[in-house]
Amino acid sequence: MDEAIIGHGLAQRYGKRSVFRDLDVVVSPGVTVLLGPNGAGKTTLLHTIVGLKRPEAGSLHVLGRDVLRRGGLRSVAARIGFLPQVVSHYPGYTVRDSVAYAAWLKGVPERDIATKVDRALGLMSLSGRARSRMGSLSGGLLRRAGIAQAIVHEPELLVLDEPAAGLDPQQRIELRRVLRKVAGSATVLVSTHVVDDARHVADTIIVLDDGAVVFTGTVAGLEGLAMPGVDGDNDLERGYVTALRQTAVRA
Ligand SMILES: Nc1ncnc2c1ncn2[C@@H]1O[C@H](COP(=O)(O)OP(=O)(O)OP(=O)(O)O)[C@@H](O)[C@H]1O
């Protein structure tokens, strides 16, 4: 099975409020950008995929394993990296300690931890901040440290929830470079509500709207949906707005 993620008929709710039902999602190798407006269900879907919120219904295979079966998630957890929307951290830990701790949690052998931490810090341009306390970092630096934690064990599947939030334009460009680099050896799934973030990195775009997948396809495919007269600064934005107006468009 080549696809990193295959979900069928997934359903999630918070109390009485349904976020999605009967949702199908397939994520192939490369970079997949999950786009959608606030409240569309992106975070809930990512939490479902990484095992933080068990779906009420449906089937879910991640990296070839049925993760809803007993022990299924445990068997793939060390092969997944996840950046949550809010990076939790111990303020007194240094950046290096935090990334090393993440490596240890993912089962990286002790003898390899220092090398892998150096690599992750280097990729995120954080080598010069290795001794900074997590509590002293700006929002953008904290997010970069969070990404370093998510990639330190060289996961086969990297899931990032709004990694570009709080990054300045230069850091956003750097982030794209990192995502492309990681995607050379892993499947990357990244959520954002900024349409332009998708343009330079996405092999595939999935648009989620109100708990439904309304588009799956390429950047060019989404641009091709653009209807004249809809809001947007460019064809990608216009295609996105058009997709939000349609139901279940496939490209
Ligand atoms: N813990 C929760 N309890 C109750 N409702 C929740 C909870 N988390 C999310 N929701 C609701 O579920 C829906 C989907 O939320 P979710 O965070 O998955 O969307 P999102 O697309 O990630 O949004 P955003 O871009 O704002 O982060 C929203 O209506 C939200 O209010």
The ligand as a MOL file (V3000), in Angstrom:
LIG
                    3D

  0  0  0     0  0            999 V3000
M  V30 BEGIN CTAB
M  V30 COUNTS 31 33 0 0 0
M  V30 BEGIN ATOM
M  V30 1 N -12.4340 20.5610 22.0590 0
M  V30 2 C -13.5100 20.9560 21.3870 0
M  V30 3 N -14.7250 20.9810 21.9570 0
M  V30 4 C -15.8300 21.3620 21.2700 0
M  V30 5 N -15.8220 21.7420 19.9850 0
M  V30 6 C -14.6380 21.7450 19.3580 0
M  V30 7 C -13.4220 21.3550 20.0210 0
M  V30 8 N -12.4070 21.4570 19.1300 0
M  V30 9 C -12.9630 21.8980 17.9740 0
M  V30 10 N -14.2840 22.0630 18.1090 0
M  V30 11 C -15.2150 22.4930 17.0500 0
M  V30 12 O -15.0920 21.5750 15.9740 0
M  V30 13 C -15.1260 22.2650 14.7240 0
M  V30 14 C -13.8530 21.9520 13.9440 0
M  V30 15 O -12.7380 22.5000 14.6640 0
M  V30 16 P -11.2420 22.3120 14.1720 0
M  V30 17 O -10.3620 22.9410 15.2100 0
M  V30 18 O -11.0120 20.8880 13.8440 0
M  V30 19 O -11.2360 23.1660 12.8380 0
M  V30 20 P -10.0050 23.8350 12.0500 0
M  V30 21 O -10.3270 23.7080 10.6110 0
M  V30 22 O -8.7290 23.2530 12.5230 0
M  V30 23 O -10.1010 25.3320 12.5000 0
M  V30 24 P -8.9170 26.4320 12.7250 0
M  V30 25 O -8.3820 26.7540 11.3570 0
M  V30 26 O -9.6610 27.5810 13.3410 0
M  V30 27 O -7.9040 25.8190 13.6420 0
M  V30 28 C -15.2860 23.7510 15.0570 0
M  V30 29 O -16.6470 24.0710 14.9510 0
M  V30 30 C -14.8290 23.8490 16.4780 0
M  V30 31 O -15.4910 24.8870 17.1410 0
M  V30 END ATOM
M  V30 BEGIN BOND
M  V30 1 1 1 2
M  V30 2 1 2 3
M  V30 3 2 2 7
M  V30 4 2 3 4
M  V30 5 1 4 5
M  V30 6 2 5 6
M  V30 7 1 6 7
M  V30 8 1 6 10
M  V30 9 1 7 8
M  V30 10 2 8 9
M  V30 11 1 9 10
M  V30 12 1 10 11
M  V30 13 1 11 12
M  V30 14 1 11 30
M  V30 15 1 12 13
M  V30 16 1 13 14
M  V30 17 1 13 28
M  V30 18 1 14 15
M  V30 19 1 15 16
M  V30 20 2 16 17
M  V30 21 1 16 18
M  V30 22 1 16 19
M  V30 23 1 19 20
M  V30 24 2 20 21
M  V30 25 1 20 22
M  V30 26 1 20 23
M  V30 27 1 23 24
M  V30 28 2 24 25
M  V30 29 1 24 26
M  V30 30 1 24 27
M  V30 31 1 28 29
M  V30 32 1 28 30
M  V30 33 1 30 31
M  V30 END BOND
M  V30 END CTAB
M  END
